[in-house]
């Protein structure tokens, strides 16, 4: 690169002759260093803003812009943003905020290059979410939390979520897309079917006279959500296994809006994006919260993080020019393909395309942790795939192996789980009883113990027996 610049400055045939004589003498280390510096320059600029209004004090957030894939290597930096919406207390949200990132990172093997690291992230996020849930439940506290967890490395965005906090992408051109899936029983038919198949019951609250009110809930417990971290009193078929989506932005960049349901109960994704488009991230976050409060009032904790991802020399967030690109809306997400040509990739990138790298939402650990050609190198036969504890040669149980109630076609393949994590897996799949039980002494029967206060949004319902 330096030699080419020098050639242009000198000009003429004499310069070319000098270059030909000296080109073989350029140190390899200098060229590698120049390439590394150019790679750094191509990394996007990340700017963010956060705003919140509290009603119950159960919303929390995490912002880390100084994380490193390789300790001490500033070129390996990545950023983390998360919104956590607790219910039945704030203990689960606080614990998750303080521990989830470490659990995710511990599930990624050391020594991976950047591309391998990005490929390992979706699986590590699943392991980290489940480990966080399992360890929090050991504390015996009944609170729970939604989590929307975002990792930004260069132009690649990886989002993992449980519950109904949400992350949307406002791509260049004003096209708004969701990077999460809401796990509300009221709206998600697949999750209702999974919960009932695992042993839970789904229905509305019945009041005196037989009338049913409110949103669909899972019983025991009365939780409106099908996935969360914590909530040990509602049955382990309410799982912590996240929906994960990984996308790569073109160099036109984009804006993320990450928020709790205090925002999304008041605003649609398009309304939130339109309300702050063209504004700096910090002001945008405040405006989204203000618009939600204006629309619905402060009925719930309301938290919003806005993140702008742009080229380093760009000072403005993405602007809206929808009339020019609406005809490409159906292409806003396109599955990456090994057979795609460079010409097609350049054409799609020119219109602000977002390349979808990975998407998976299954609640089955055998599908989320299972081996494939890209994942085999990221698990160790002597380490539990979830809690990362050491396994003796005879201790590990394949994630594919069936319980005593079923058989498996791949019981010999990894990854492997310790006995404790295997129990957790079986409980989430409804293969063993779960939930806390109490004995009703007056009625002489066993009932489910539910200990959370009533919440019209996403909390659980306390039932008193007389």
ABEGO torsion letter per residue (X at the ends): XAAAAAAAAAEEAAAAAAAAAAAAABBAAAAAAAAAAAAAAABBBBBBBBBBBBAAGABBBBBBAABBABBGBAAABBBBBBBBBBBGEAAAAAAAAAAAAAAAAAABBBGBBAAAAAAAAAAAAAAAAAAAAAAAAAAGBABBBBBBBBBBBEABBBBBBBEABBBBBBBBGGBBBBABBBBBAAABAAAAAAAAAAGBBBBBBBBBGGBBBEBBBBOBGGBABABBBEGAAAEAABBABBBBBBBBBBAAEEBBBBBBAAAAAABBAAAAAAAABGBBAAAAAAAAAAAAAAAAEBABBBBBBBBBBBBAABABBBBBBAAAAAAAAAAABBBBBAABBAAAAAAAAAAGBBBBABBBABABAAAAABBBAAAAAABBAABBAAAGBBBBAAABBBAABBBAABBBAAAABOBBBBAAAAAAAAAAAGABBBEBBBBBAAAGBBBBBBABBBBABABBBBBBBX
